[in-house]
Amino acid sequence: MFELIKETSSSIRKHKTRSMLTGLGISWGMFILIILLGIGQGLKEGTTSMFSDYATNSVWVTGGIVKETKIGGKPVGSIIKFDDKIIGMLKARIPEIQFVSPEVTLGQNITTTYRHNSGHFEIKGVGIDYKKIKTLGFKVGRDLNVKDFREKRRNVIIGEQVGKVLFGQNVDPIGKSIDIAGVYFKVVGVIEGGTMYGMMEENSIYMSDRTLFSTFGVERVYSTFGLLMENKGITVDYEDEIRECLSKEMGFLSSDTRALYVQNIQLQVEAFNYLFVGLNVFIWFVGCCILLCGIIGVTNIMYLSAKERSREFGIRKAIGATSGSILILLTTESLVITAVFGLLGMAMGYFGLNVFNEILVMYPDSGILEIFGQASINTSIVIASLLLLIACGIISGLLPARKAASVMPIEALSQEN
C-alpha cells in the first residue's frame, strides 16, 4: 500500500499542471452542486416559513361578489357576508371542523392616532379561537385573553409597523392608549414583523370581535373566517364541501368561484413541497452534469497517461507485474485526483454557503430573508456526495486502466510515445 501511494503521488507530481487543471473541473462541479443544493434548501425553508403563521390544517374562507345567479338566489353583484348562524350551520354539517373564528374588518380609512402621530391601519376583530388557527408572534406584551373577550375590554394588539408609526422607535407602547375613530383603546401587545405571506399583520390592529361590534355598533357580519380542521395525517381538500354547504344556504352557485374564495393552507404547503422535490431533482441533474464534464476530463487524462506510460507498463509486466497491479495503480491515481479535488470543491461550496448566509445576516431589512432561509446541507447529502466522488474516481480510471493492463508486454515495448 505504501509503494502504491508513493507511485501514485510521484506520477501526479510529474504532471502537476495537467493534474491540477483536470482536477479543477471536478472541484468546480462539486462546488456548483453544493451551492445549488444549499441555496435550494434555504429557499425551501424560507418559502415554507411563510406559512408558519398559520396552522397547517387551517382553511380560510372569504366572501366575494356574485357573478352567476340562480333561480331564487342572490342577484349578480351581491356581496357575500357571513354571520354566526351561517358559521354554526357549517360547523354542524362538517364534523371535521374543530374551531372557527371570524376576522372582521372595520371599514376603510379609519384614522388611528397617538398624540401627534396618526395613520390608517386595518382594524380587525377576531374570535376567541383565532390564535388556534393563526399564530401571532409577539415582540412585547401579550395576546388577547379570555377576559378581553368576555368583558369586551377595549384592549388591542398592534402590528410592529403600527407601533413604529404611532410611537416611534424608542417608546414602549405597552399600556399606552391609542385613539381609533374617536374611541380610546389600550395597547397590550405588539406583534412581531410577520412573514411575506402574512405581512398585513405589521399594519393591523387586532381587538376582540365582541369589542369591535359593541363599541362601533356595526352589524355582526363579516367577509372572512378561519377554520381549524381535524388533523387526519393526510391532506384533505375541503373546498368542495365548504362551497356546497355555503352555496345552498346563502343562495349562490357552488361553481361561482368569484362568490367564494377558499384557501386550504395544507394544500398550499403540499404544493410547495412537490415543487421543491422537483427543484431538488433538477439541481441534482444540473450539478451531476457539470460534475460529469470533470469526470470526462479525468478519464481523458488517464487515457493519455496510460498511453504515455505504455513502455513502463510493458517493462513491469515483463519482469512479473500482473495486470491487476497496473489496473489498481491507474485506478488509484484517478481516485486520488478525483477525491482530493472533489473534497476541495466541497470545502469551497461550504465556504460559499457561509458567505451567502453572512450576506443574508448583513441585510436583514432587504426582504431577501422573507424568501431565503439559512443555506445548509444535511449530513445525508454530504455522505451521498462523498460516495458520488468515490464512484466517479473509480469509473474515471477503470476504463483506461483496463486498456493499459490488457496490452501484451511485447506490444507495449514496441510502441513509441
BELFENMO-V672646 format. One record per backbone hydrogen bond with DSSP energy under -1.0 kcal/mol. CO is the residue of the C=O (numbers start at 1). NH is the residue of the N-H. Records with the same first field share a line. If there is no record, write none. Layout:
# BELFENMO-V672646
CO: NH + NH
This chain:
# BELFENMO-V672646
1: 5
2: 6
3: 7
4: 8
5: 9
6: 10
7: 11
8: 12
9: 13
10: 14
15: 19
16: 20
17: 21
18: 22
19: 23
20: 24
23: 27
24: 28
25: 29
26: 30
27: 31
28: 32
29: 33
30: 34
31: 35
32: 36
33: 37
34: 38
35: 39
36: 40
37: 41
38: 42 + 376
39: 43
40: 44
41: 45
42: 46 + 373
43: 47
44: 48
45: 49
47: 50
48: 51
49: 52
51: 54
53: 135
55: 58
57: 229
58: 265
59: 227
60: 263
61: 225
62: 261
64: 80
66: 77
70: 73
75: 78
78: 66
82: 222
83: 87
84: 88
85: 89
86: 90
87: 91
88: 92
89: 93
90: 94
94: 97
96: 230
99: 228
101: 226
102: 127
104: 125
105: 107
111: 181
112: 119
113: 179
114: 117
117: 114
119: 112
122: 205
123: 106
124: 207
125: 104
126: 209
127: 130
129: 132
130: 133 + 134
133: 55
137: 192
140: 190
145: 149
146: 150
147: 151
148: 153
153: 155
154: 186
156: 188
157: 206
158: 191
159: 163
160: 164
161: 165
162: 166
163: 167
164: 168
173: 176
176: 187
178: 185
179: 113
180: 183
183: 180
185: 178
186: 156
187: 175
188: 142
189: 158
190: 139 + 140
198: 201
199: 202
200: 203
201: 204
202: 162
203: 122
204: 159
205: 124
206: 157
207: 126
208: 212
209: 213
210: 214
211: 215
212: 216
219: 221
222: 82
223: 63
224: 103
225: 61
226: 101
227: 59
228: 98 + 99
238: 242
239: 243
240: 244
241: 245
242: 246
243: 247
244: 248
245: 249
246: 250
247: 251 + 252
251: 74
253: 256
255: 257
256: 259
258: 65
259: 64
261: 62
263: 60
264: 268
265: 269
266: 270
267: 271
268: 272
269: 273
270: 274
271: 275
272: 276
273: 277
274: 278
275: 279
276: 280
277: 281
278: 282
279: 283
280: 284
281: 285
282: 286
283: 287
284: 288
285: 289
286: 290
287: 291
288: 292
289: 293
290: 294
291: 295
292: 296
293: 297
294: 298
295: 299
296: 300
297: 301
298: 302
299: 303
300: 304
301: 305
302: 306
303: 307
304: 308
305: 309
307: 310
309: 313
310: 314
311: 315
312: 316
313: 317
314: 318
315: 319
316: 321
317: 320
322: 326
323: 327
324: 328
325: 329
326: 330
327: 331
328: 332
329: 333
330: 334
331: 335
332: 336
333: 337
334: 338
335: 339
336: 340
337: 341
338: 342
339: 343
340: 344
341: 345
342: 346
343: 347
344: 348
345: 349
346: 350
347: 351
348: 352
349: 353
350: 354
351: 355
352: 356
353: 357
354: 358
355: 359
356: 360
357: 361
358: 362
359: 363
363: 366
367: 370
368: 371 + 372
378: 382
379: 383
380: 384
381: 385
382: 386
383: 387
384: 388
385: 389
386: 390
387: 391
388: 392
389: 393
390: 394
391: 395
392: 396
393: 397
394: 398
395: 399
397: 401
398: 402
399: 403
400: 404
401: 405
402: 406
408: 412
409: 413
410: 414
